[in-house]
Each structure stands twice: as structure tokens, then as C-alpha cells.
Amino acid sequence: MDDSDLVVVGAGIVGLAHALHAARAGQRVTVIDRDAQANGASIRNFGFVTVTGQGAPHTWRRARRAREVWAEVAPLAGIAVHQRGLLMAVRRPEAVAVIEEFAAGPMGGGCTVLRGAEIPAPLRGADLLAALHSPHELRVESRDAIPLLAAWMEGALGVRFVRRIAVHAVGTGVVETTRGSFRAPRIVVCPGADLATLFPDSFARREVTLCKLHMLRLADPGWRMSAPVMSDLGLHRYRGYAECPSLPALRARLAAEQAEELEHGVHLIVVQGADGSLVVGDSHHYGPTPDPFQPEHVDALIIREAQRVLDLPAPRFVERWTGLYPSGPEDAFFEAPAPGVRLVSVTSGTGASTAFGLAEDVLADFEANP
């Protein structure tokens, strides 16, 4: 099959981002995926396009660009934006110092520190010292957004999707699959959590492993959140806060007071859907093949952290699931394992937040290094 300018391997958000930009530039694009529909990390997440707190310079830049693309494309594809902004609710003086330093720094533009009556319900104002408000984020429902995006790209932009076939080899100009060969002068490989089939040496050299996370959906608690919520633990985890002078003191206190949460990689994100349900997470466990199980005590740690910052009654669980994504020392990478081929991986769990920006970088690299 030789009628494509670009073949994309993988129909998750990273693959879709490359297909979107190429198709809008007038290229003929084919996307190949082994599943019948989106099934991996691209739908097993918060749908939270997070800008504030992303690592500088590249991840933060890509997140800002991705947020612009989401805002532009969502109405065209019929994707609802359910929430906007971010509230980083903090309970410790050390965390207050971090958010004040961040808001005053080069990546804190537009962010404000809220105190007292400025902190909106249902945040538990009596237990909170402050909250960092960012206006930059938006939130979609990933399980709806990814299929809607693919359908719009197919109908409006002419992107061809070939599903339920496996790719077993990629070389210059050719993608070998269980349904024959696909040919194109440019090929982008976005394998998600499959680190073994295509270019495994690249993942090994970059010390990429897999990360399993826990996520929960809770029934409508009876109130509405003005924006997604994080807590002190997010300041420890997100790389954008790393240069704040007060962060080491906060990390020391977290290690003393929440050692079990740190052991299981727990940090808090809570988002709310149109039906009022809350998506709450998450945790982080690493290994070449993480087990598929979801221990209750880890879920309990996540819920306990949510109840520390939100007026959350005894939760009623609607769904539980795990996600799996590649994780490495870099937030993301791309490289050319063969002429005309780019291997692309987001190795930080930030695909929804950065893929549209990353894809522009990859396509620009094709132009600079054909």
C-alpha cells in the first residue's frame, strides 16, 4: 500500500497528534493500530491537559502548545471541555512557600495564590493554608475524546485508520504488518507501553521501563468543583516545581509524614465529569512487567489524600482501573532508528498534556533532517 505520505504506528494520543498535524498540512496519512479501538493509557487517565508544573523548558513549552491545540480542535471534533484551570491545595507552610515561589517565578505567569475565603468550596478551607490557582489547564473525558478525535480526523481530514493488525517490523519506507506491507517516505512509530516489539534497544539504552497507576471513579458527591484539584504531593512529583528554593524542606516533611504515600508514588489529582462523578488518582509502581493487580490499601491512600483537601463524604466507587505507560529519565524522546523513521515516546505520563506539542517538534525534525 503506497498511497500515504506518512504512516503512523499507534493510534493513542501521541500517534493521533502526529496524524493530525500532518493531515492539516495536506499530507496523506495512514494510522495503524493493533486494537479495535482506543484501549491503552490514552483513555485510562484524567483527560487533564496540565500546563502548570510541567518541567522546563521542553515539556512546559509542549504543554502550552498542546493546550492551544486541544482548545482549537475540541469544538471541531465535538469534544466537551468539562473543566478549566487548576487548584493546587496545600496544607503545610513549606508547601505555601513553594507555591508562592512558583507563582512569582518565570513559569508562574497568570497563577495566583488564594487564601482564606478566596479558596473555593468544596476545598476544605479550614484545613488548608492556601491554594495555587492556574487558569491554563483544560479537562476532557479521555474515553470519549480519543474516539471522537479519531472519527473527526477520519471524516474531516481524510486520515485512514487501519485497525486490528499488528506491526512486527519497521524500516526505511516500509511498515511490515500481519496484513502485508505499508509504504510511505515518512514513518512515525508511537508504540506506547510496548517496549519489546519495535526498536527495543532504543528503550533499553534510554532506561525506559513501565509504570502502573491506580485510578478510581466515584459517584457524584453532590457538589461541583470549579477546577481540577491537586495537593502538596503534586509539588513533590511535578518537575516544574523543582527549582523552588523551599521544595527540599517540603520533601523532607513529606518523607516524615507521608512515607507510605511516597513509597507507592501517590499524588493527588481529582477531576469532575459532566455527570458529577469524580475521577481520582493516582499511584506509581515501576517494573518491566508490572503486575495487573490493584491492592485496596493503595486505593485507600489515594482516597485519604483526597479527603484531606476536599469535603468528600464516604466514597461510593463506580469504577476502578489501572493504567500502564512507559517511564524513563526523560519526559519524552524521539529519535531516528532508520532514515525516514522516527520513534516517539512520552515517558512521563504526560501524553494528553504534551503530545500535540511534541508531534510538531517531530514533524519539524523530519523537515530539518530528511
PAZA-326089 format. One line per 3 residues: number of its first residue (from 1); their letters; for each residue z, x, y negated of C-alpha. Coordinates in steps of 0.001 Angstrom, whole numbers, plus 500000, padded with zeros to 6 digits. Layout:
BEGIN
NUM) a) Z/X/Y  ...
END
This chain:
BEGIN
1) mdd) 500000/500000/500000  498709/501876/496968  498742/499462/494018
4) sdl) 502029/500495/492365  502747/502916/489561  506403/503086/490599
7) vvv) 508198/502350/493859  511945/501806/493631  514054/502123/496773
10) gag) 517112/499892/496411  517472/496508/494714  521007/496913/493401
13) ivg) 521649/497081/489677  520586/500750/489483  517256/500053/491156
16) lah) 516711/496881/489126  517350/498789/485898  514559/501255/486678
19) alh) 512209/498455/487680  512984/496525/484504  512248/499364/482091
22) aar) 509096/500431/483943  507725/496893/484170  508391/496249/480486
25) agq) 506421/499425/479765  503437/497908/481579  503801/499663/484924
28) rvt) 503160/498013/488279  506461/498151/490143  507450/497566/493765
31) vid) 511118/497353/494787  512058/497856/498442  515404/496873/499948
34) rda) 516802/496561/503454  518768/493362/502753  517509/489823/502279
37) qan) 519476/489510/499031  521911/491498/496948  524893/492310/499142
40) gas) 526485/495602/498063  528518/496970/495181  526231/495322/492609
43) irn) 527696/491898/493399  531144/492989/494633  532517/493777/491202
46) fgf) 533806/492265/487976  530445/491945/486231  532278/493655/483370
49) vtv) 529994/495785/481207  532645/498214/479999  531923/500415/476983
52) tgq) 535333/501384/475604  536952/504136/477654  533785/505442/479286
55) gap) 533502/509214/479388  531710/511080/476621  529026/511933/475990
58) htw) 526576/510559/478552  528454/507723/480250  529633/506292/476929
61) rra) 526126/506548/475470  524586/504912/478532  527178/502139/478477
64) rra) 526439/501319/474846  522746/501135/475632  523328/499101/478794
67) rev) 525376/496600/476849  522449/496153/474436  520018/495572/477305
70) wae) 522326/493093/479041  522693/491153/475779  518908/491063/475368
73) vap) 517929/490261/478942  520697/487833/479924  519360/484815/477990
76) lag) 515814/485516/479151  516926/485527/482793  519264/482552/482454
79) iav) 522379/484715/482935  525535/483346/481332  527812/485690/479411
82) hqr) 531294/484382/480233  533464/486690/478125  533145/489298/475411
85) gll) 535359/492181/474352  538342/493890/475991  542128/493709/475625
88) mav) 543958/496822/476865  547527/495507/477073  550179/498247/477123
91) rrp) 553903/498241/477888  555029/501823/477192  555440/503767/473931
94) eav) 553331/506574/475431  550503/504097/476060  550781/502786/472500
97) avi) 550314/506345/471267  547204/506734/473447  545501/503573/472186
100) eef) 546352/504437/468580  544849/507900/469019  541781/506451/470714
103) aag) 541219/503797/468040  541394/506473/465338  539009/508799/467181
106) pmg) 535225/509088/467380  534860/506605/470266  537202/504018/468768
109) ggc) 534780/502510/466280  535314/498761/465980  538531/498886/468014
112) tvl) 541851/497672/466625  545463/497880/467805  547168/494477/467971
115) rga) 550931/493997/467814  553410/491143/467954  551913/487782/467062
118) eip) 548456/489340/466902  548465/489656/470723  546792/486502/472072
121) apl) 548098/484346/474893  548157/484400/477879  549142/488034/477461
124) rga) 552910/488263/477857  553755/489239/474286  557487/489596/474932
127) dll) 556838/492325/477497  554019/494064/475658  554238/496595/472875
130) aal) 550603/496428/471783  547029/495790/472886  543849/497656/472083
133) hsp) 541084/495199/471240  537463/496274/471659  534583/493995/470622
136) hel) 531920/495877/472563  532085/494517/476114  530491/491550/477817
139) rve) 531086/489973/481198  528687/488219/483592  529220/486830/487097
142) srd) 527567/489512/489209  526859/487367/492258  524797/485091/490017
145) aip) 523464/487666/487548  521835/490074/490006  519731/487425/491827
148) lla) 518810/485792/488511  517758/489129/487052  515588/489942/490085
151) awm) 513987/486482/490055  513172/486736/486350  511708/490211/486783
154) ega) 509530/488948/489618  508308/485877/487754  508090/487126/484165
157) lgv) 507335/490820/484627  505406/490819/487896  507797/493107/489780
160) rfv) 507090/492909/493508  510114/492747/495830  509759/493690/499487
163) rri) 512955/492894/501355  514374/493272/504840  512706/496605/505526
166) avh) 514351/499995/505906  513175/503196/504263  513506/506218/506534
169) avg) 511712/508954/504581  510517/509676/501035  508189/512430/499889
172) tgv) 505795/513102/497062  503735/509962/496559  504896/508142/499696
175) vet) 507759/505976/500967  507886/505593/504746  509402/502338/505962
178) trg) 509774/500229/509070  506824/498214/507749  504453/501071/507007
181) sfr) 503880/503377/504058  504096/502552/500351  502387/504906/497914
184) apr) 502898/505500/494215  502780/508513/491878  506427/507936/490952
187) ivv) 509285/507024/493263  512930/506340/492375  515488/506331/495185
190) cpg) 518706/504376/494464  520480/504279/497843  523874/503022/496719
193) adl) 526509/503685/499359  524034/505022/501938  524611/508761/501685
196) atl) 523144/509648/505082  519563/508352/505305  517735/509799/502299
199) fpd) 518466/513258/500849  521938/513667/502411  522001/517349/501431
202) sfa) 521954/516358/497764  525015/514167/498162  526817/516828/500185
205) rre) 526064/519530/497607  527436/517301/494860  530574/516493/496902
208) vtl) 529894/512767/496912  531999/510575/499179  532620/506818/499345
211) ckl) 535210/504714/497581  536563/501397/498884  538131/498952/496455
214) hml) 540055/495682/496797  539188/492614/494750  540627/489112/494582
217) rla) 539635/485758/493129  542461/483479/492020  542282/479769/491264
220) dpg) 542276/478593/487651  545779/479353/486257  545463/476630/483623
223) wrm) 544771/478859/480636  541826/480750/479189  541564/484442/478314
226) sap) 539758/485413/475139  538558/488663/476733  538914/490686/479956
229) vms) 542259/492446/480293  543356/495927/481396  546768/497620/481379
232) dlg) 548440/501036/480999  546992/502162/484343  543471/501927/482916
235) lhr) 544279/504586/480345  545089/506932/483210  541868/506184/485045
238) yrg) 539105/505896/482422  537734/509261/481317  537169/508216/477735
241) yae) 540893/508479/477023  541189/511995/478465  541222/513757/475092
244) cps) 544036/511660/473631  546985/514030/472979  549546/511527/474317
247) lpa) 547819/510961/477655  549723/513686/479584  553049/512085/478613
250) lra) 551784/508677/479741  550564/510106/483034  553952/511702/483655
253) rla) 555727/508409/483077  553281/506506/485285  553840/509054/488054
256) aeq) 557594/508451/487795  557466/504657/487512  554331/503560/489404
259) aee) 553761/506234/492014  552680/503714/494645  550010/502246/492362
262) leh) 548671/505731/491647  548697/506562/495362  546406/503617/496057
265) gvh) 544275/504108/492950  545353/500776/491469  544382/499970/487932
268) liv) 544047/496521/486447  541017/494537/485377  541208/490752/485059
271) vqg) 538173/488677/484084  537681/484909/483981  534761/482751/485061
274) adg) 533365/479533/483652  535374/477573/486253  538600/479220/485085
277) slv) 539040/481339/488192  540209/484916/487736  538678/487982/489357
280) vgd) 541452/490562/489679  541354/494147/490898  541244/496843/491934
283) shh) 542227/499819/494098  540523/503043/495202  540582/504658/498652
286) ygp) 538224/507522/499441  536557/508955/502531  533193/509489/504230
289) tpd) 533615/506156/506067  536431/504092/504552  537880/501523/506906
292) pfq) 536929/497863/506307  540481/496532/506164  542348/495111/503166
295) peh) 546115/495704/503522  548207/492986/501926  550598/495422/500258
298) vda) 547752/496879/498173  546718/493410/497043  550363/492779/496162
301) lii) 550412/495874/493938  547349/494579/492080  548861/491125/491577
304) rea) 552179/492597/490449  550402/494638/487781  548555/491530/486576
307) qrv) 551844/489621/486317  553305/492407/484187  550831/491733/481387
310) ldl) 549717/488124/481915  551598/484855/482109  550352/484457/485673
313) pap) 552056/481924/487940  552308/482351/491692  548654/483021/492502
316) rfv) 546508/480830/494724  543906/483025/496405  540353/481712/496584
319) erw) 538600/484838/497930  539293/488443/498861  536743/491167/499411
322) tgl) 536210/494902/499445  533542/496894/497667  532049/500255/498586
325) yps) 530375/502705/496228  529586/506437/496046  532130/508570/494236
328) gpe) 531901/512157/493054  532940/514641/490372  530186/513374/488040
331) daf) 529951/509823/486696  526282/509738/487714  523429/512078/488519
334) fea) 519700/512202/489043  517567/514982/490430  514056/515660/491741
337) pap) 514215/516357/495504  510399/516404/495558  507653/516281/492907
340) gvr) 507289/512753/491589  510578/511649/493179  513944/511041/491552
343) lvs) 517172/510491/493472  519572/508463/491301  523213/507648/491972
346) vts) 526076/506247/489935  529115/507993/491416  531904/506399/489381
349) gtg) 531737/502658/489990  530117/502107/486585  526720/500802/487696
352) ast) 526917/497451/485899  528134/499229/482775  525621/502079/482630
355) afg) 522570/501511/484834  520228/500301/482109  521003/503377/480024
358) lae) 520788/505735/482994  517414/504332/484021  515959/505093/480600
361) dvl) 517101/508702/480994  515463/508948/484426  512151/507475/483266
364) adf) 512170/509793/480242  512669/512703/482645  509519/511666/484508
367) ean) 507617/511918/481234  509115/515296/480356  508804/516735/483859
370) p) 505885/515001/485616
END
